[in-house]
Amino acid sequence: MESMKFQEKQLNTRRAMLLFYDIVAVVASTYFALLARFDFSMAGIPLQYLNIALDALIPNIVVTVIIFYFFRLYTSLWTYAGSTEMLYMIGGCAMDAFVCLLIILLMNRGVASPMPRSYYLFYGVSMLACTFFSRYFYRLLRMFKRVRSDSKDKKNVLLVGAGEAADALIKEIKDSNYINKNIVGLIDDNPNKLGKYMHGIKVVGNRNTIPEMVERYDVHEIIVAIPSASPKQMKEILEICKSTGCELKRLPGMYQLVNGEVGISKLKDVDVNDLLGRDPINVDLNSIMGYVSGKVIMVTGGGGTIGSELCRQIASHKPKQLIVFDIYENSTYDIQLELKRKYPELDLVVAIGSVRNTNRLDWIFKTYHPEIIYHAAAHKHVPLMEDSPNEAIKNNVLGTWKIVRMADKYQVQRFVMISTDKAVNPTNIMGASKRICEMIIQTYNNRSKTEYVAVRFGNVLGSNGSVIPIFKKQIEEGGPVTVTHPDIIRYFMTIPEAVSLVLQAGAYAKGGEIFVLDMGEPVKILDLATNLILLSGHKPNEDIMIKFTGLRPGEKLYEEMLMEEEGLQDTENKLIHIGKPIEIDEEAFLKELQDLEEHVVQEPDDIREWVQRIVPTYVPTANKL
C-alpha cells in the first residue's frame, strides 16, 4: 500500500514538473517566435507586437495546458513512447498554434493584422521542439548511456530478416533494460536492403555471409525473424546457421506477425523438427471428426505421449464424454488438469487402471458404455521389453485381447488400435507382440459387430523414450551422445501429425483394416544427433563427443511399414494407406492365444519360441530374459 502511494506521489510530481516546463515553454516560444521573425534582434521587434504577445500570454498558457491534457501529453508513459505519442505531440502543438492565432485575433478585433503570419509558424515549431525535448529527453539520456555502457556481458546477436518482425524485435531489445542482447547486424537476401539501416543497425549481408558475419562481429546468438519462411527455406537457413556454433532462436510462424505477437517472449529455440525441411502435415479434422462428436470416447494409455494428444484433439471436437484410462497416475493427472483448463464444459472421466485387469475393465465398460475406443496403452520400449519379454506379452497381447473382448461384449461401435512399424518382420518381442495384436484385431472384426482397425506408424519426435529427449539430456550433461550405429535410420513424424492421421484413419474405418501412415523420408539417427549438438551451440566430436554403442537387442538398422504379403490400397488422404489383410487360420490362432495366456503367467524362459509359433516372421536377435 505504501509502495503504491509512493508511486502515485512520484507520478504526480513528474506531471507537475511537465506542467511547469510547458508554462516556461509557452513563454520561451512566444519570445522565440518574435525573435525569429525579426532576425533575432530584440531591438528590431516593434513594441506593438511585443505588447500583443504579452497580453495573450496568460490565456495562451491556460489553453496550452488544456490542449496538452486532452492530447494525453501529461498521461502517456514516455519511457515507452512510440509513433502514436509522437502524433499526439504534433497534433497538440499544431492545435496550440492555431488557438494562439484565434486568441490574438479575438483580443485585437478591429486590427487588420495584429501579428505577422510567420509568428504563428515559428511559435508552433518552437513549442513542438520544446515539448519533444521534455518528453523524450529521458529516453535520449538512456540511449546515450546504453551506447557508452560496457557491453561485455551482452550477447552479440545477428538478426536474420530485415522486415516487420525484425523491426518489432529491435524496438523491444533497444527499449528494454532487462534484455541482455546487443544486435550487431541484420541479414537479408534482398539486395536492395544491403547496406541500409534499420533503427541504426546495418544490413550486413545475405544468408550465405552468415558464417563470415558471425566471425566478424563475434556473434553469440542468431535469431531468425522470418515468420513467412516455408519449412524448406527455414531448413536451408538453419543448415547455414548451425555450423556457426551460435545459439539459434526463431519466431514460430506467420500468425505471430499477423496477431501482433512478435517479441522476445515469442521466440523459441530451434529444434530438430525445424531441420526436417518438410511442410507440416495438415489434416482438416473439422470435416471428418463428426464421428466423435456427441459420442462416448475412451482412450487407453491416455496419459502417454500418443494417448494424451489423442485426448487433446478429441476434446476439441465436442464428444459426449471422454474417458481417459491409464495405469500411470502422474502423466494422467497432468492431462486431466490440462483438459479441465482448456475445455471446462467437457464431460471428462479419468480412470486409473490396467488393461490387464478384467474386472476393472468390465466395471468401466458397464458404467460408461464407451462407443469408440482408441487403444494406445502398451509397453513400447524395445530394449526394456527384450529384458522383460513376458511383460510385453502380458501387457500388449493379453491386455489388448481383454479390451477387445470387452468392446465386443458391450457392443462398442469402433475400436482403433495404435500399432507400430516394428510389427513388420519383427526382430524384437515388442514388435512381435504388436503383430499379434494386429492379428487379434483382424480376427475379432470377423466375429463381432464392432469395427476393429489398427493404425501402424513409425517413431514420433519427442515422445517419451524417443531418441530426441535422450540426446538433449546427454548434451546438457556434456556428452557423450550415444548412437547405436552410424547407418541406423528411422521414420519420424511429430506427435500432433501422427495423432491427426490416426483420427482420420479412424474416420475411414469399415472394419478389419490395418492403416499404414506415410511417414515420409527416413532420417539417419546420426544426423539427428549431429544436428542437435550443433543447435545447442556445440561442435560434434569436439565439444560433445558422439559414441557408437552397437545395435541393442531386438533393434534393426531400418524399419519396414509393410510385410511382403501385404499390398497397399489408397484412401482419400494420400498419407494414409490400407494394408491388405493376411489370411490366418482364426480358430488355430485363438487356440494358440489361449495357450500363450496360460503359459506366460508361469514366467517361462521360452516365451520367444511360443511367440514365434504364432508370428512366423518374428526372428529374435536376443535370448535374454
N, C-alpha and C positions, 0 to 999 in steps of 0.2 A: 504494500500500500504506500509506504514511504517512498519507495523507488518510483512508483507511478506519479506521485505528487512532485517529486524532484524532476522527472522527465517533463511533466506538464509545465512546471515553472521554467525549465530550461527552454522549452519551445516558445513560451510566451515572451521570454527575454529576447530570443532571436527575432521574433516578429516585431517587437518594439524597436529593435535596432534597425531592421529593414525599413520600418515606417519613418524613423528619424532620418535615415540615409536618404529616403525618397524625397523628404521635405527639402533637405540640403540640395538634392539633385535638381529639383524644380527651380530653386534659386540660382544654382550654378548654370543650368541650361538656359534660363532666361537671360542672364548676362552674356553667356557664350554666344547665343543666337544674335544678340545685338552687336557684339564684337566681331563676329564672323561677317555679318552684313556690312559693317563699316571698316573693313580691312584691319581688324584687330587694333583699332586706335580708339582708346577711351575718350579722348578729346574730340574725336570725329563723330561721336554719337550725338545726334540732336537731342536737346533737353526734352522736347516734346515727346519723343519715342520712349525716352527713359522714364518719364513720369507715367505714361500709359502702361508700360510694363510693370512698374512698381504698384500702380493702382490695382492691376489684375492679379498680382502675386498671391494674395491670400485666397481669393476664390479659386485660383488655379491649383493651389496646394490641396484644398479640400476636395475638388473634383478629381484630381490625380489619384489621391488615396482611395476614393470611392471606385474609380475605374479599375485601378490595380487590384482592389479586393475582388471585384466581380470577374476579373480575368485570372483569378487564383494565384496572383503573384506573391501573396502572403501565406498561402496554404500548401503550396507544392513542396514535395521533397526534392530540394535542389541537388542533393547529393547524387540522386539517380535521374536527374532531369535529362530529357531527350528532345526529340523533334517537336513533340506536342507542346511541351513547356516553352520551347523557342517560338512557336507560332502564337501562343498566348501572349508572350512578351512583345512580339512585333505588333500584334493586334492591339494590345493595351496602349503602347506608345503612340501608334497611329491615331487611335481614338482620342488619346490625351491631347495630341497636337491639334486635332480637329476641334475639340471642345475649347481649347485655348483660343482658337480663332473666333469661335462663337462668343466667348466671354468678352473678348476685346471689342468685337463689333457691337455687342449689346450695351457695353459700358460707354461706348463712344458713338452713339447714334447721331447721325447728322454729319459726322466727319466722313469725308469721301473715302480716304484711305488712311485709317489710323495707324497702321503699321505696314512696313514693306512686306510683300508676299513671301520673300525668301526667309523672313524671320521665322515663320511657322515651320518651314522645312528644316532650318538649322536647329530649331528648338526640338523637333521630333527626333532628329538624328542624334542630338546630344543626349536626350532622355533615354533613347534606346541603348546608347553606348554606356551610360551610367548604370542603367538597370541590368544590362548584360554583365557588367563588371561586378556588381554587387551580388548577383545570383550565381555567377559561375567562378568567382574568384577562388572559392574553396576548392573547387574541382581542379582549377589550373594549378593551385599550390600542390594538390595531391599528385597531379600528373608529373610535375617537375620533381617532386620528392621521389616518385617511383622511378623516374628516369635516372636520377642521381644515386638512388639507393643501391646497395650492394646486392647483386642478383646471383651470387654464387650458389645460394641454396635453392634457386628456382630451376625447374626443369625447362630446358630449351625444347620448344615444340615446333614441329613442322606441320603445317596445316595443308592437307591435300584437298583442293577445291577452293575456288575463289568466287563463290556465288552467295545466295541469300543465307544458306546455312552457316557458311564461314563468317559472314557479316555478323550474324547473331552471336556466334561463339566468341568472336574477337571482342565485341562490345562487353559481353559478360566477363570475360577474363580481364579486360582492361579496367572495368569498373569495380571489380571486387578486391577487397583486401585479403581475402581468405583463399583464393585460388592460387596455388603455388606454381604457376606456369608462365613462361615467357615465350611468346610466339616470335620466332626469328625469321620466318619466311613462309610464303604461300606457293603451292604447286598447282598449276592448271595447264591442261592440254590446249587451251585456246591461245593461239599465237598472238592474238590481238591484246591479250591481257599481260603478256610478258613484259616485265619492266615497269608495269603500272603499280600503283599503291592502293591499298585498302586500309583505311584507318592508320595510315603511316607505316604499314607493313608491305613489303615489296613482293610481287610475284616473281620468284627467282628462277623458275624453270618448269618443265613438264615432268610427267611421271618417270620418264627414262633417266632424269637427272637426280632422282631421289637419293640414291646411294652417295652421289657426289656432294649433294647439299647437306646430307647428314654429317659427312666428314668436315665440310667447310664451316658449318655453324655449330658443331659439337652438339648435335641433336640427341635428346634422350627419349623423346616420345613423338610418335606420329599419330595425328588424328585425321581420319578420312571423313571429310564432311561433304559427301556427295550422296544425299538421300535418294536421288533418282537413278543411281548406278544399278545396272542389271547384275544378277549374280555372276555372270561371265565377266563383266567389266570389273566388278569388285574383286574377283579371284585374280585377274591379271594385275591389278594394282597391289593387292596383298602379296602376290608372289614376288614383286619387286621389293616391297617394304620388309618382308620377313627376313631377308638376308642381311638387313642393316643391324640387327641386334637390338633395335629400339622397342620400347613398349608400343603396342598398337591398340588404338581405340577407334570406334566408328559410330556414326549415327545409324540407328536401326533401319529406318526406311522413310519413304517419301511422305507418309502420313504425318510424321513428326513435323515436317516443314509446313504442310497444309494446316495442321491444327495449331501451329504456333508454339510447338513444344520443343523447339531446338534449344539446347542448353547443355551445360556441363553435366547436369544430373541425368540427362537422357543418353549420354554416351555409354556404350557398352564395350567390354573387352572383346577384341576379335577372337573368335574361337575357330575350331577346326571345321565347323559347319560352313563357315564363310569360304573355305578353301575347296569345297566340293565343286563349286563352279557350275552348278546346275540350277535351273529355275525351281522354286519350291512347288511341290505337288499340291494343287488346289482342287478340292472336291466341293461341289455345291451340295452340301449336306441338306440345306433347306428344301431342296427339290426331292430328296429321297428319304428324309427322316420321318415322313408321315407314319411309317410303320412302327415307330416307338412312341409317338405322341398318344397320350391317353392310355398307355399300356403299363402294366406292372413289369418292370425290368429288373433282373437280378444279374449282378456281376460278381463272379467268384474271383478271388485274388484281387479284390477291388482296391486294396491298399498298395499294390505293387505298381511298377512303372507303367505297364500297359493297362492294367486294370483301372488305375486312378485316372488315366487320360480318357479311358472309355467312359468313366463316370462323369468327367467334366463335360465331354461332348454330348453325352446322352442328356444330362441335366439341363443343358441349354435348349433342348427340344421338347420340353413340357411332357415328360412321362407322367402317368397317373401316380406311380410310386417307383422309387429307385431303392433297391436293396443292395447294399454293399456288404459282401460276405468275405471274410478273410480271417486267418488264424493269427496274424501278427498285428497286435493291437496298436503299436506306436504309429506306423505309417497309416493305418486305417483311421486313427484318431485325427491325424493331420488332414486327410482328405475330407473327413466329416466336418471339421471346422471350416475348411475352405468352401465346401458346398453350401453350408449353412449361411456363410457370409455372402456369397455371390448369389445364391438362389433361396432367399428366405421363405418363398412360397412353396418350395419343393417338399413333397411328402417323402422324407428321407428315412430309411431304416438302415441302421448299421448293426450287423450281427457278427459276433466273433464265433468262429467255429472252424472245424476241419472238414474237408470234402471226404475224409476217410471215416467220419463219424455218421453212421447210418441213421441213428436215432435223432441226432441234431438236424440232419438234412430233412428227415421226414417231418419234424416239427416246423421247420422253416417253410417247407412247401405247403403243409396243411394249413399253416397260419396265414400266409401271404399270397399263395397261389400265383407265382410268377408266370407271366405269359411268354416272355422272351428271356433267354439266358445267354450271357456271354461268359464262357468258361475260360478264364485266364489263370486260374490257380494251378501252379505247377512248380516242381523243382527244376530249375533251368541251368544251374551252374555245372558245366561239363566235368571239370576235374574233381569237384566235390562229389558228384554222383558216381564218378569212377571209383572213388574211395568208399562210397556207401551205396552200392548198386541196388540192394534190397529196398532201401528207402525210395529210390527213384521209381521202382515198380509199385510199391505200396501207395505212394502219393499220386504219381502221374497216371498209372494204369488203373489201379483199383479205385482211386478217388474219382477218376473220370467215369469209370464203369458205374459206380454208385450214383453219381449225379445224373448220368444218362438214364439209368433205370427210374430215378425219381421223376425226371422230366416225362418219361413215358407213363408212369403211374398217375401223375397229376395232370396229364394231357397238356403239357406246355406246347405252345404253338411253334416256337422256333428255338433251336439250340445251336449256338455258334461257338465252336471250339478254336482257341488260338493254338496253332501248330508251329512248326519250325522247319527251315530248310535242312536241319540236321536229321530230320526223319527220313531223308532220301539217302539210300545206301549207307545206313548209319555205321559209324565206327566206334560209337560210344553208347553207353547204356541210356543216357538221357535221350538221344536221338531215337534209339530203338523203342524206348517207352512211348515216345510221341507217335511213332509209326503204329504201334499197337492201338493207341488212342484213335488214330485216323480209321483204323480197321473197325473199331467199336462203333464209331460214328456211321460208317458205311453200313454195317450190319444192322444196327438198330433203326436206321432210316427205312430199311425194307420191312421192318416188323412193327412199326409204330405210326400213329397219326402225327406225331411230332416231326417237324422238318429238321433233320440233323445235317449240319455242314461243318467243314473245317476250313480255316484260313491259314495258309502257310507263307511265312516270310522270313527274312534273314535278321541280321542284327539291327538294333536301333541305337542311334548315337545318344550317349549319355544315360542309358538305362542302368539300373542297379547291377553291378558286377561286370559291366562292359569295360572295354579297354580304356576309353577316354577318361573316366574318373580315376582309374588306376594310374594312368600315365600322369595326370595332373598332380596327384598326390606324390608320386615319385619325383616329379620335377620340383615341387615345393620342398621336398626333403633333400634336394641336391643331387638326386640320382643314385644309382644308375636307373635308366628307363629300360625295363626288360621286355624284349620282343622274343617270341618263341623261335621264329625262323625268318630269315631275310626275305623269303619268297611267299610268305603266307598272305592270302588275300581274303577279304570278306565283302559281302554286300551290306550296304548301310542305308538307313533311312531315318529321318528324325521321328521322334515319338508321335507328335501330332499327325504327321503324314501317314505313318503306319496305321494308326487308330482310325483315321478318317477313311482309309481304304478298307479296313476291316468292317466298319459300319456300312459302307457302300456295298461290300460283298454280301453282308447280311441282308441288304435290301433285294439283291439279285437272287437270293437263295430259293430253290424249289425243293431241295432235299437231296442229300447224298453227294453233293459236290465237294471237291477239295479245291478251294480257290487258291490260286498262286499269284502273289503280288510281284509285279515287275519292279525289282529293286535297283534298276539302272546298271551302271558300270561298276564292277568290283573295285575295291580300294585296297592298296597294299598297306598292311599294318605298319610296316617300317616307315612308309610315307607319313602316316598319321603321327607316329612318334616323333619323326623329324620336324614336322610342321608345328606340333605343339611345343617342342623345345624352342624353335625359332620364334613363335608367337609369344613365348614367355620372356623374350629378350635375351636368350642364351644361344650359344653356338654348340650344335651337336658334336659330341666326341671331343669337345674342348672344355666347355663349362659343364655340360651334362653328358655323361657317357651313355651310349646305347649298348646294352648287353644282350647277346643272344643266348637263350636258355634251353633251346631244343623243344620240339613239339611235346606237349603234355599228353598224358594218357587219353586216348579217345579222340585226339584232335587231328583234323585234316588240314592240308595246305589250302584247300578251297572247298566250298560247299556247293552242292547242286540243288536246283529247285525242283527238278523232275526226275523220276525214275525212268528207265528205258521203256517200260511198258506203257507209260503214260503219254498221251498226246495233249495238245493244247487246244482248247476251244475259246474263242474270243468272247468278251462281253461288251456292253456299251462303252465301258471305260477301258481304254487301251492298256491301262496299267494293271488291270485285273483279268486273269485268265482262269479257265477251269481245267483241271487235270482230269483226264478220263479215268473213271474208277477201275481198279484192277479186280478181276474176278477172284473171289475167295470162296472156299467151302465154309459157309457160315456155321453150319452145325459143328463141324470139326473145330472151327475157331473158337466157338463158345465153350466147347468141351476143354480145349487147351487153356482157355482163360480161367475156367473153373479150377483146373488142376494147378495153374500158376498161382491162383489166390491161396489155395490150401498149402502150397509148397513154400511161398515166400515168407509167410508168417512164422515159419520154423527157423528163420535166419540161416538159410543154406549157404554153402560155399560155391555152389554151381549154378547160380541164378542166370548167368550169361548163357549157359548151354540151353537152359529152358527157354530163354527169350529167343535164342537163335532158331529153335524149332518153329516158333510162331512167325518170326521175321527172317526168312532165309537170306535176305540181302544184308543182314547185320553181320559184319565181320569185325569182332572185337580186336582192339590193338593192345589191350592190357588185361591182366588177370589178377588184379589186386582187389582185395575186399576192404 
